[in-house]
Amino acid sequence: MIGSLHQTAFRAMGTACTLAVTARHTDARRARHVLAAGRAEVEACESVLSRFDPASDLSRLNRAAGDWVEVDSRLAHALEVALRARSATGGRFDPTILPALVAAGYDRTFEQLQERPALPVPGWRAAAEIEVVPEDGRARIERGAAVDLGGIGKGFAASRAILAMRAAWDLLPGALVDLGGDVAVWGLPPDRGPWRIAVADPRRAGAGLGLLRLEEGGVATSGRNARRFGPRRALHHLIDPATGQPALAGPLAVTAVAADAAWAEAHATALAISVLGEARAHVAAHRDVAALFVPHEGAPTPIGPLSFEAASEPAGAAA
């Protein structure tokens, strides 16, 4: 053992957040300082990246579609990551699906959603243009377009929080950030590793599918079992960019592992609208990604170099 796990929990980015660091009991004060730095970074990301905050940089960018806008460096870098992810996933992840998401009914925070039928998206076209000049702090999106960074924004914030905690203490042994299932880990857990991340069973509330073992990097889960809305809760937030509608094909849920939590989130989104054969081909083409594919029925399928141990423990994240 190299210490114990010091934790803090709070709500941000529309979800439950947990930050944890490895530290000896005698370093408890230092651990609190590090956790405060991580929380401050998560909250700073939320203030910049949220589409539900009219004062955020993302909301200003969306309102000014067609024009160049000065933006915080966090938004500029998040947009760069999103553009790389769109290219890497062949467009299955697309940050410009917001008009389709709003038309489907996801037009406010999930807690505030009101039941209404989905609306058509006239002339739907995916992959709207985004331009970013990070060194100047400027961005522009195509006129008529709008950007959503909900999922990848959480992964981005998780990775940024790890960096903020490391900067707050250069002798930090290890850290974990869990933003509603978007998980980033670095360094050593109290028992010297690897980190153990429990994967929830989307078909049984409170149950777990097993444990992922991860030395460093990010984990993200995407699926259609949660965040359902619309008449009879028939719709979900996974938009197929090819159609502009909630995706029909795909597993119940998929958990992706990558070197970075934002990268894991983008690939989880792409895999969540793919059938198993497509998911295998996708992971084969991206050696930095592995996944656990959970079908609507039948056993989960590990894809790629995944360290996964099947179990029946309660869901959650553990270190």
C-alpha positions as CSV (number, residue, x, y, z in Angstrom):
1,M,0.0,0.0,0.0
2,I,1.2,3.5,-0.8
3,G,-1.6,5.3,1.0
4,S,-5.3,5.4,0.9
5,L,-7.9,6.8,-1.4
6,H,-9.1,10.4,-0.6
7,Q,-12.4,11.3,-2.4
8,T,-14.8,14.1,-3.0
9,A,-18.3,13.9,-4.7
10,F,-20.4,16.7,-6.2
11,R,-22.7,17.3,-9.2
12,A,-21.6,19.0,-12.3
13,M,-22.2,18.7,-16.1
14,G,-25.6,17.3,-15.3
15,T,-24.3,14.2,-13.6
16,A,-22.8,12.8,-10.4
17,C,-19.0,13.4,-10.2
18,T,-16.4,11.6,-8.1
19,L,-12.7,12.6,-7.8
20,A,-10.2,10.5,-5.9
21,V,-6.5,10.6,-5.3
22,T,-4.0,8.3,-3.7
23,A,-2.2,9.8,-0.7
24,R,-0.9,8.9,2.7
25,H,-2.9,9.8,5.8
26,T,-0.2,12.4,6.6
27,D,-0.9,14.0,3.2
28,A,-4.6,14.5,3.8
29,R,-4.4,18.3,3.6
30,R,-2.5,18.1,0.3
31,A,-5.1,15.6,-1.0
32,R,-7.9,18.1,-0.3
33,H,-6.0,20.8,-2.2
34,V,-5.5,18.5,-5.1
35,L,-9.2,17.4,-5.1
36,A,-10.3,21.1,-5.0
37,A,-8.1,21.8,-8.1
38,G,-9.7,18.9,-9.9
39,R,-13.2,20.1,-9.0
40,A,-12.4,23.6,-10.1
41,E,-11.3,22.4,-13.5
42,V,-14.5,20.3,-14.0
43,E,-16.7,23.3,-13.1
44,A,-14.6,25.6,-15.4
45,C,-15.2,23.1,-18.3
46,E,-18.9,23.0,-17.5
47,S,-19.1,26.8,-17.6
48,V,-17.5,26.8,-21.1
49,L,-18.8,23.6,-22.8
50,S,-22.5,23.4,-21.6
51,R,-25.1,23.9,-24.3
52,F,-27.7,24.3,-21.5
53,D,-26.0,27.4,-20.1
54,P,-26.9,30.4,-22.3
55,A,-23.8,32.2,-21.0
56,S,-21.3,29.5,-21.9
57,D,-18.8,29.9,-24.7
58,L,-20.5,27.0,-26.6
59,S,-23.9,28.7,-26.4
60,R,-22.4,31.9,-27.7
61,L,-20.7,30.1,-30.6
62,N,-24.0,28.4,-31.5
63,R,-25.9,31.6,-31.4
64,A,-23.3,33.2,-33.7
65,A,-23.2,30.4,-36.3
66,G,-21.5,31.7,-39.4
67,D,-19.4,34.2,-37.6
68,W,-16.0,34.0,-35.9
69,V,-16.3,34.0,-32.1
70,E,-13.6,34.5,-29.4
71,V,-13.7,31.4,-27.1
72,D,-12.0,30.0,-24.1
73,S,-9.1,27.8,-24.8
74,R,-11.0,24.9,-23.3
75,L,-13.7,25.1,-26.0
76,A,-11.1,25.6,-28.7
77,H,-9.2,22.4,-27.7
78,A,-12.4,20.4,-27.1
79,L,-13.6,21.3,-30.6
80,E,-10.2,20.2,-32.0
81,V,-10.6,16.8,-30.2
82,A,-14.2,16.5,-31.6
83,L,-13.1,17.2,-35.1
84,R,-10.3,14.6,-34.9
85,A,-12.8,12.1,-33.5
86,R,-15.3,12.8,-36.3
87,S,-12.6,12.0,-38.8
88,A,-11.4,8.9,-37.0
89,T,-14.9,7.4,-36.6
90,G,-15.9,8.1,-40.2
91,G,-18.6,10.5,-39.0
92,R,-20.3,8.1,-36.6
93,F,-19.4,10.5,-33.9
94,D,-20.4,14.0,-35.0
95,P,-20.5,17.1,-32.7
96,T,-22.8,18.9,-35.1
97,I,-25.8,16.6,-34.5
98,L,-27.4,19.1,-32.1
99,P,-30.3,20.2,-34.4
100,A,-31.3,16.6,-34.8
101,L,-31.0,16.0,-31.1
102,V,-33.2,19.0,-30.3
103,A,-35.7,17.9,-33.0
104,A,-35.9,14.4,-31.4
105,G,-36.9,16.1,-28.1
106,Y,-33.6,16.4,-26.2
107,D,-34.0,20.2,-26.1
108,R,-33.2,20.9,-22.4
109,T,-31.5,19.2,-19.5
110,F,-32.6,15.6,-19.0
111,E,-34.3,16.5,-15.7
112,Q,-36.4,19.2,-17.4
113,L,-37.4,17.3,-20.5
114,Q,-41.1,17.4,-21.4
115,E,-42.8,14.6,-23.4
116,R,-43.4,15.6,-27.0
117,P,-43.3,13.8,-30.3
118,A,-40.1,14.0,-32.4
119,L,-40.0,16.6,-35.1
120,P,-38.5,16.2,-38.6
121,V,-35.2,17.9,-39.5
122,P,-35.8,19.4,-43.0
123,G,-32.8,19.0,-45.2
124,W,-30.7,17.2,-42.6
125,R,-27.0,17.1,-43.4
126,A,-24.3,15.8,-41.1
127,A,-20.7,17.0,-40.7
128,A,-21.3,20.7,-40.7
129,E,-18.2,22.8,-41.0
130,I,-16.2,23.8,-37.9
131,E,-13.2,26.0,-38.0
132,V,-10.9,26.5,-34.9
133,V,-7.8,28.7,-34.4
134,P,-6.7,27.7,-30.9
135,E,-3.6,29.9,-30.8
136,D,-5.9,32.9,-31.4
137,G,-8.8,31.6,-29.3
138,R,-11.3,31.8,-32.1
139,A,-13.8,29.4,-33.6
140,R,-16.6,29.4,-36.2
141,I,-19.3,27.0,-37.1
142,E,-21.2,26.8,-40.4
143,R,-24.3,29.0,-40.6
144,G,-27.4,27.1,-39.6
145,A,-25.3,24.5,-37.6
146,A,-25.1,23.9,-33.9
147,V,-22.6,21.9,-31.8
148,D,-23.2,19.6,-28.8
149,L,-20.3,18.5,-26.7
150,G,-22.2,16.7,-24.0
151,G,-20.6,13.3,-23.9
152,I,-17.1,14.1,-25.3
153,G,-17.2,17.2,-23.1
154,K,-17.4,15.1,-20.0
155,G,-14.5,12.9,-21.2
156,F,-12.5,16.1,-22.0
157,A,-13.2,17.5,-18.6
158,A,-12.2,14.3,-16.9
159,S,-8.8,14.3,-18.6
160,R,-8.4,18.0,-17.8
161,A,-9.2,17.4,-14.2
162,I,-6.4,14.7,-14.0
163,L,-4.0,17.3,-15.4
164,A,-5.1,19.9,-13.0
165,M,-4.7,17.6,-10.0
166,R,-1.2,16.6,-11.2
167,A,-0.2,20.2,-11.5
168,A,-1.5,20.9,-8.0
169,W,1.0,18.4,-6.5
170,D,4.0,17.2,-8.5
171,L,4.4,14.2,-6.1
172,L,0.8,13.0,-6.5
173,P,0.9,9.1,-6.6
174,G,-2.3,8.6,-8.5
175,A,-5.8,10.0,-9.4
176,L,-9.2,8.9,-10.7
177,V,-12.0,11.1,-12.1
178,D,-15.5,9.7,-12.7
179,L,-17.9,12.1,-14.4
180,G,-21.1,10.1,-14.7
181,G,-19.3,7.1,-16.1
182,D,-16.7,9.0,-18.1
183,V,-13.6,7.8,-16.2
184,A,-10.0,9.0,-16.4
185,V,-7.2,7.4,-14.3
186,W,-3.5,8.1,-13.9
187,G,-0.7,6.9,-11.7
188,L,-1.1,4.3,-8.9
189,P,-4.1,3.4,-6.8
190,P,-3.5,2.6,-3.1
191,D,-2.6,-1.1,-3.8
192,R,-0.2,0.0,-6.7
193,G,-2.6,-1.0,-9.5
194,P,-4.0,-1.5,-11.9
195,W,-7.1,0.6,-11.4
196,R,-10.2,-1.5,-11.4
197,I,-13.3,0.0,-13.0
198,A,-16.6,-1.8,-12.5
199,V,-18.9,-1.9,-15.6
200,A,-22.6,-1.7,-14.9
201,D,-25.0,-4.2,-16.4
202,P,-27.5,-2.2,-18.5
203,R,-30.1,-5.0,-18.3
204,R,-30.1,-5.4,-14.5
205,A,-30.3,-2.3,-12.3
206,G,-27.6,-2.4,-9.6
207,A,-25.7,-5.3,-11.1
208,G,-22.3,-5.4,-12.6
209,L,-20.9,-7.1,-15.7
210,G,-17.4,-7.2,-14.4
211,L,-14.2,-5.3,-13.9
212,L,-12.0,-3.5,-16.3
213,R,-8.3,-3.3,-15.3
214,L,-6.6,-0.2,-16.5
215,E,-3.1,1.2,-15.8
216,E,-3.8,4.6,-17.3
217,G,-6.2,6.2,-19.7
218,G,-10.0,6.7,-20.1
219,V,-13.2,4.7,-20.0
220,A,-16.6,5.7,-21.4
221,T,-19.9,4.0,-21.7
222,S,-22.6,4.9,-24.3
223,G,-26.0,3.2,-24.7
224,R,-29.7,3.5,-25.2
225,N,-30.8,1.9,-22.0
226,A,-30.6,5.3,-20.1
227,R,-31.6,8.9,-20.9
228,R,-34.7,7.8,-22.8
229,F,-37.4,10.4,-23.6
230,G,-40.4,11.1,-25.8
231,P,-43.8,9.3,-26.0
232,R,-43.5,6.0,-24.0
233,R,-39.8,6.8,-23.6
234,A,-39.3,5.3,-27.1
235,L,-36.5,7.7,-28.1
236,H,-32.9,8.0,-27.0
237,H,-30.0,10.4,-27.4
238,L,-27.8,8.4,-29.8
239,I,-28.4,10.1,-33.1
240,D,-27.3,8.4,-36.3
241,P,-25.6,11.3,-38.2
242,A,-26.4,9.5,-41.5
243,T,-30.2,9.9,-40.8
244,G,-30.5,12.7,-38.2
245,Q,-32.8,10.3,-36.2
246,P,-32.2,8.2,-33.0
247,A,-30.2,5.2,-34.2
248,L,-31.9,1.9,-34.9
249,A,-28.9,-0.3,-35.2
250,G,-26.5,-0.9,-32.3
251,P,-26.0,-2.7,-29.0
252,L,-27.8,-1.9,-25.7
253,A,-24.6,-0.3,-24.5
254,V,-20.9,-0.3,-25.2
255,T,-17.9,0.6,-23.0
256,A,-14.8,1.9,-24.7
257,V,-11.3,2.1,-23.4
258,A,-8.7,4.4,-24.8
259,A,-5.6,6.4,-23.8
260,D,-7.8,9.5,-23.1
261,A,-11.3,9.8,-21.7
262,A,-12.6,12.1,-24.5
263,W,-11.2,9.7,-27.1
264,A,-12.9,6.8,-25.3
265,E,-16.2,8.7,-25.2
266,A,-16.1,9.5,-29.0
267,H,-15.4,5.9,-29.9
268,A,-18.1,4.6,-27.5
269,T,-20.6,6.9,-29.3
270,A,-19.5,5.6,-32.7
271,L,-19.7,1.9,-31.5
272,A,-23.1,2.4,-29.9
273,I,-24.7,2.9,-33.3
274,S,-22.8,0.0,-34.9
275,V,-23.7,-3.7,-35.2
276,L,-21.1,-6.2,-33.9
277,G,-19.3,-6.8,-37.2
278,E,-18.9,-3.0,-37.7
279,A,-17.7,-2.7,-34.1
280,R,-15.1,-5.4,-34.6
281,A,-13.8,-3.7,-37.8
282,H,-13.8,-0.3,-36.1
283,V,-11.6,-1.5,-33.2
284,A,-9.4,-3.4,-35.6
285,A,-8.7,-0.2,-37.4
286,H,-8.0,1.7,-34.2
287,R,-5.4,-0.1,-32.2
288,D,-5.6,2.5,-29.4
289,V,-9.2,1.5,-28.7
290,A,-10.8,-1.5,-27.1
291,A,-14.5,-2.1,-26.2
292,L,-17.0,-4.3,-24.3
293,F,-20.0,-4.7,-26.6
294,V,-23.3,-5.4,-24.7
295,P,-26.1,-6.7,-27.0
296,H,-29.8,-6.5,-26.2
297,E,-29.7,-10.2,-25.5
298,G,-26.8,-12.6,-25.0
299,A,-23.3,-12.4,-23.4
300,P,-21.2,-9.2,-23.7
301,T,-18.4,-9.4,-26.2
302,P,-14.9,-8.0,-25.5
303,I,-13.3,-6.5,-28.6
304,G,-9.6,-5.6,-28.9
305,P,-7.0,-5.7,-26.2
306,L,-9.3,-5.4,-23.2
307,S,-8.4,-6.5,-19.7
308,F,-11.9,-7.5,-18.5
309,E,-12.9,-10.0,-15.8
310,A,-16.5,-11.1,-15.8
311,A,-18.2,-10.8,-12.4
312,S,-21.5,-10.1,-10.7
313,E,-20.6,-7.4,-8.4
314,P,-22.8,-4.2,-7.9
315,A,-22.1,-1.5,-10.5
316,G,-19.9,1.4,-9.8
317,A,-16.3,2.6,-10.1
318,A,-13.7,1.2,-7.7
319,A,-10.0,1.7,-7.3
